[in-house]
Amino acid sequence: MYWAEVNWDLCQGCNPCQARLVCNVRAIVKFDADELAFIDQGRCHGCGKCLPACSFAAIFLRNQKGEVSLYKPGPDLVGGA
């Protein structure tokens, strides 16, 4: 199972956050328009829809072993999502 995490070094705090808009379970949270996004792990199902939506590749998936899957432009996830 995977879940999403935000790399805050890459997150630009976009308004609107495109990744937040595509998340069906509303797991991507921003309390103020100018702050960085974070993932509510209780809601995230690890579907990966948010990865290609983020223009800055600031979201990645991690599995229970700590292995990371990154989105690479194109149709495939890199790292085995």
C-alpha positions in Angstrom: 0.0 0.0 0.0 1.2 3.5 -0.8 0.4 6.9 0.6 1.2 10.4 -0.7 3.6 12.8 1.0 4.6 16.4 0.1 8.2 17.4 -0.5 8.0 20.9 1.1 11.3 21.9 -0.6 9.5 21.6 -3.9 6.0 22.7 -3.0 5.3 26.2 -4.2 2.0 26.7 -2.3 0.0 27.1 -5.6 -3.4 28.7 -5.3 -5.3 26.8 -6.5 -3.3 23.6 -5.8 -4.0 21.4 -8.8 -3.2 18.2 -6.9 -5.7 19.2 -4.3 -8.4 19.7 -7.0 -7.9 16.1 -8.4 -7.9 14.3 -5.0 -11.2 12.5 -4.7 -10.9 11.9 -1.0 -9.7 15.5 -0.1 -6.6 14.2 1.5 -4.5 17.3 0.3 -5.0 20.1 2.8 -4.2 23.8 2.8 -5.7 25.9 5.6 -4.6 29.2 4.1 -4.2 30.0 0.4 -0.6 31.0 0.7 0.6 28.1 2.8 2.2 24.8 1.6 0.0 21.7 1.1 0.1 18.6 3.3 -1.4 15.2 3.1 -4.0 14.0 5.6 -2.7 10.4 6.0 -6.0 9.3 7.4 -7.7 10.1 4.1 -5.1 9.3 1.6 -5.6 6.0 -0.3 -2.4 6.1 -2.3 -4.1 6.2 -5.7 -1.4 8.5 -7.1 -3.8 10.9 -9.0 -2.2 13.8 -7.3 1.3 13.1 -8.6 0.9 14.2 -12.3 -1.4 17.1 -11.2 1.4 18.8 -9.3 3.3 21.0 -11.7 6.4 21.0 -9.4 6.6 17.2 -8.8 6.3 18.0 -5.0 4.2 14.9 -4.2 5.5 11.4 -4.0 4.2 8.0 -2.9 5.8 6.0 -0.1 5.0 2.4 0.8 5.2 0.6 4.2 8.8 -0.4 3.6 9.7 3.3 3.1 10.3 2.8 -0.6 9.5 5.9 -2.7 7.7 6.2 -6.0 8.1 9.4 -7.9 6.1 10.7 -10.8 8.1 11.3 -14.0 6.4 13.1 -16.9 4.8 10.6 -19.1 2.4 7.7 -18.5 4.4 5.7 -15.9 5.2 6.0 -12.3 8.9 5.4 -11.6 9.7 3.1 -8.7 6.8 0.6 -8.8 3.6 2.3 -7.8 
